[in-house]
Amino acid sequence: MKTAIQLVIQNQLPAINHAAKVFFEDVCGLSLIIVSDFNVDDSLITLGYCADNTSNHPNIKPCNFLEIDNELTSIEMVDVDGVLFPFACSSDSLMPFDPIALTWFLMLMPHEQMRKCDFDHHHRPVSQNTWLVKKNLHRLPLIDIAANVFFSALKLRFPAMQLPTRTPFFEPTFDIDIAFAHKAKSIAIHGLGTLALALKGDVGEIKNRINVWRNTEIDPYDVFDELLDALEEQNLKAVFFAMTANRSKNDRNNHYRSIEYRKLLKRLSEKHTVGIHPGYLAAENSQKFALEKKRLEDIIEKEVTHVRQHFLRQFIPEMWQTYIENGLSHDYSIGYATHDGYKVGTCMPYQAYDIALDKVLPITIHPFALMDTALWRYQKSTSEQMLEATRQIKIHQKKYLSPISAVWHNYAMPYQSVELEVFKKQILIFGHND
């Protein structure tokens, strides 16, 4: 049974209440009861979230955060054990900063929802323009650290309180943008691909392509045996996001009717979760989205409830409504496309909230902290830098009980490549429980 606390919020608003629930319940693992005054059950631990607290109960001073700008230009910062937090509180507050304001700003993503941030040409928030990256705080799990600060303050006031046991987890995920480089493609696609290689003078790749057709070489993208073996050795369950879109400029996936591709997806679904990786155009077309999801369900013969957007391209909160209409309840699209780090301050799953509608949605957000292509391609990381980023995330897990979620692409770690060996080392680091 979860430890319960009562939180007195005198000026209640749906967004404030939800941010409080996300922090205290989803992140901290407590059971939260929100009330409007201090005439409460004295058998439960009671905290205030009031500007003027006249009771004897400990109080967190609230910040007026609903109208702040994306740069936090007018927000006071406070240093807590070497970590800079926004939304500083006065000295008579239980905590040196407002965790509900922090949760609202990071996890509810108000500025992204209201289109008050910069987007790139794929309609992704520009990572380097976010407050966290500008302050070089994106590599710290601020929300998880805030939970530790809260527990420390709570234990000082209530020494006999039984704090919840938080067990950090690791969830590996994979995007199958292109399952196979050469096999499982139509004759027309083969011909066009070979012609393109010939025009480039890439004789070696043409030879590889022919050998794959003749089954004398392994398709460079077909590393699924090695991925599954690495997961099996660490007793890990993963989520694989598969594409079933029609080919287009940004959708180069294998055809959903390909026998080998269908066999692969069916095989993956036997021990792991298979979710939909919608095509580029489906992000703005609900009919395409529904069709692609139906194709995937027909292939794996299971209901699909997990989704991650291709290119991390999404239009929230509108996109969430498309998910709800199509029976999807788990979104893995929240994270940096061009950086490592914690976009929302944690990898802890939590409930989505529509800012415009002031409404909690039946969508669980699963943020991630590391994506292979962000480091290999955008940050031009070396193998050692990639592993160092992995080790730092693991250190945070041990120190702050911070969960881990990461993203890999099979095409980005081809057969017998350095990248594939780095992946195997990452799995060992993340999967190790010491």
N, C-alpha and C positions, 0 to 999 in steps of 0.2 A: 504493500500500500504506500502511495506517495505521501511525503510530508506536505502538509497543507499550510499555506499562509493566507492571511487576509490583507488585502491592499485597499486602503481608503483613498479613493479618487473623488474629490469633491466636484470637480468640473469635468464630468465624463463626456467623452466623444468616442465614436466607434473606432477611429484610427488610433487614439491613445489606448483604449482598452485592448485592441488587438496587439499593438506593439508590446504592451505589458504582458499579455498572454504568451507571445512569441518568446520574450526574454525569460520570463520566470518558469514557463511550462516547457516549451520546446527546447530551450537551451539549458536551463538550470535543472530541469527535471522535477520541478515542484508542482503541486496542485494549487492553483490560484483561485481565490474567491475575491471578486471585486465588489466592494460595497461603497456607499456614498457618505457614510459618517462613521464616527467612532463608537456608536452604540452597537457593539458587535459581540460575538461569542468570545469570552475571555479565555476559553480553553485553547484557543488557537493563537499562534504568533501573529501579531498585527503590526503592519507597517503603514505609515502615511505616505501619500504622494500629493502633498498639499503645499501651496505657497505660504500659507500661514497655519502653522500647526500649534494648536493650543492644548493638545493632549499630552500625556506622558509617554506616548508611544514613539519609537524611533521613526524618523521621517526622511524621505528622499525629496530634496527640493526640486520641483519640476522646472524645466526650461520651456520657454515659449518657442516651440520648434516647428510648428505647422506652417509657418510662412517664411522659413529661412531660405536663403539662396544656396545654390549648389556648391559655392566656394566657401561657405561658412565664414564669410568676411566679418560678420559682426558677432561671432560666437567666441567666448572666452575658452581657452585651452588650459588643461592642467596636466602636470607631469606626475605619473604614478609609477614609482619604481623604474624610472627610465623610459616609460611608455607614455606618449602624448595622447591624451583623450580630449575630444571636444565636449562642449556642454558642461563646463565646470560649474560646481555647486558651491554654496557658501560653507563655511566651516562647521555650521551646526547641522549639516546634512549627514545622514548615515553613510553616504558614499561621496567621494570627491567629485563625481560627475553624475550626470543623469543617464542611467542605462536604458531607460525607455525612449528617450530622445535619440540616443545612439542607435538603438534597434530600429526605430522608425526611419532614420536617415540612411542606414546601410541596408537593412534587410527588407524593408517595404519598398525600397527603390522609388521614392516619390518623384524624383526629378526625371528619371527615365520614363516612368509612366506618363508624366505630364509633358514629355518632350522638351524639358528645360535643360537638356545637356547636349553636348556635341555628338553627332552620329557620323560614322564613316559611310562609304558608298554601299556597304552591305547592310546598312541600318543596324550597326552595333555601336554602343556608346564608345567613344574614343578613349581608350584606357589611359593614355598619358595625360589626358585632360581631367581625369577624376581627382577628387580631393585626396583620396588615399595614396595614389601614385605620386602626386605632386609633393605630398608630405613624406614620401618614402615609408609609408606605413602599411602598404598593401601586402607585404610579406609577413605581417603579424596577424594572428587571428584575434582581432580586437574584441569581438563579441565574446569569445571564449575566455579571453583574459579578463574582460569585464565580469564574467560569471565568477571567476576566482576571487576578484576584488570584493564582489558582493558576498560570497560565502565567508570570506575572512571577516568582513564587517559584521555579518550576522552572527558568527560564532563568538565574537567579542561581546555582543549584547546578549546572546542566548547560549551560554556555554554548554548547557545540557541538551541543546537541540540536536536531533539526529539528521545530519545532512544527507541528501540523496546520494546514492552511489552512481557515479557516471562512468560508463564503460565506453571508452573511445573505440571507434571502428575504422576499418579501411574498406572502401568500396571501389574496386577497379571497374572502369567502363571503357568501351571501345566503339568508335565510329567506323562503320564499314562503308566508306564513300565509294571505294572501288575494291571489290573482293578479289578480283583476278586481273592481272595486267594483260595477259594474252589469251588465256583459255576462256571458255564459256561466253564467247562473243560470236555474233553472226558473221557470215562470210563477208558481207558488205563492210562491217566495221573492221574486220581483219584487213580487208583490202585497202581501205582508206588509211588505216594505221601504218601498214607496211609502206604504202606510198609516201606518207609523211616522213617516215624514217629514212627512206631512200633519198628523198629530197634533201634531208639534213646530212646525208652521207654517214649515217649511224649504222655501219655494217655490223658491229658487235651486237647491237640491240636486235637487228633483223635476224641474226643467227640465233640469238636467244629465243626470239619469238618462234622461229621454225622448230627449234629443239623442244620447246614446250608443246607445240602442236603434235610432235612426234613422240611425246612422253619420254624423252631422254633427259630433260631437265625439269626442275621444279619451277613453277610459275613464281616470279620474284615476290609477288604480293601474297602468295598462299603460304602464310606463316601460322595458320590457325592451329596446326598440330602443336607447334612450339608454344603458342599462347596458352592453349588448353593444358598442356603439360605443366607449364609454370604455375598456372592457377591451381591445378590439382595438387601439386607438391606442397603448396601453402594452404590447402583446404579452403580456397576462396571461391565465392560465387560472384559472378560479374554480370553486367548489363551490356549487351551488344545492340547497337542501334543500326538498323539496316534500311537501305534505300530501296524503294520500288517505283521511283519516279520515271517518267519518260525522259529520254536523253535530251539535254539542252546544253547551252553554253556552260552552265555551272553545275550540271548534273551529268557526271560521266560514269555513273554506276552501271554494273552489269544488268542485263535485262531480267526483269522479274520472272520471265517464263523460262529462263535458262535452267536446264535440268541440274547442272552442277551447282549453280547458285542456290537453287531451291533445296538441294540436298544439304548444302552447308548450313543454311538457316535452320532447317529442321534439326540437324545435328546439334547446333548451338543451343537450341531451345530445350533440348532434353535435360541438360543440367544447369543451364543458366537462363537468365531473363533476356528475351529479345524484344526490343522496343522499336518504334518507328523513327526513322531519320528522314523527315519530310523533304521533298525536293525544294530547290531554291524558290520556285514560283508558288509552291503550296503555302508559303508563309503568308501570302496575301490572297489566297484563293481557297476558300473553305471546301469547295467541291473537289478540287484536286487533292486536298488534304484527306478528305473522307475516302476517296478512291484509293489512294496509296495505302492508307491504313487497312482497308478491306483486302487489298492484294496481299499484304503481309499476313493478315490473319488467315487467309485461305492457304498460304504456304505452310505456316507453322501449326495450323489447326488449333490455335489457342487465341484467347482474347488478348488484345494488345492494350496495355494501360500506361506504358512508359514512352516518353518522347524526348528527343533532343533535336533542336533545330539545326539544319545544315548551315554551316558558316556561323553558327550561333546567331543567325539572323532571325529577329523576332520583333513583334510589335505588341508590347504589353501595355495595357491589360487586355486589348482586343483578342490577342492570340489565345489567352486563357479561356475565353468564351468558346472559341473553336474547339479547344481540348474538351471542355465540359460537354459540348454538343456531341462529341464523338467518343465519349466514354473514357477519356484519358484522365488519369488522376495523379501522375508523377512526372514532373518536368525537370530535366537535367540540363537545361540550357543556360543556367546562370553561372558565369565565370568569365575570366579574361580570355580574349582571343589572341592577344599579342603579348601578354605578360604572364608570369607565374604570380601566385598570390591569391588572397582571399577577397574577392570582389565585394562580398557582403559581410566580411569579418568572421566567417565560420563556414564549415562544411556540414553543419547540423541541419537536417531536414526541418522544414517549417511550413506553416500554412500560408498560401498566397492571399494577398489582400488587394482588392480593386480600389484604388484611391478615389477615382471619379465617382464610383457608386457607393463608397463607404461600406463595402461589403466583404466579408470573409468568403473565400472561394474554396470549393472542394478539390483544390489542387495542392499537392505537396511539392514544395520546391526542394531540389537536391543540389546545392551549390558544389562546385569543384574548385580545387586550389591549384591544380597543375594540369596543363595540356601539352603534350609532346611537341606539336607543331608550333606552339607559341614560343617555345624555347629554341627548338632547332632552326625554325625558318625566320621568325620575326626577330628574336634576340640574338641569333647567330651563336648560340651557346656551343661550347666544346663539350665533349663527353664528361669531363670532370666537373664542369659547371652544372651540367644537367644532374649529375649525381649529388653535387653539393646542395642544389635546390631541393632534391629529394630528402637528403639528410636533415636539412633545416626544418622541413615540414614534419618529419618524424620526431625531431627534438620538441617541436611545439606540441605534438600529440602527448609525449611523455610529461612535459612540464605543465601544460594547461588542460590535459585530458581532451584535447581537440581532435574531433573526428577528421578523417582524410577521405577525399574523393578525388580521383584523377582520371584523365582522358588520354587514350592512345588511339592511333590510327594504324591499321595493318600496313597500308601502303607507305607509311612514313618510316617503317622499319623492315625493309625488304629482307628476303632470305639471305643469310650469311653476312648481314651488314653489321656495322658498328652500332647502329641505332638499336638493332634487335638485341645485341648483347647488353646494351645499357638498360633496355627494358627489363631483361631478366634480373639484372642487379637491382633495379628499382623495386621489383616485386619482392625480392628477398628483404630489402630494407623496410618496405612498407608492411610486409606480411609478418615480420618478426615481432613477437609480442613481449620481448624483454624490455 
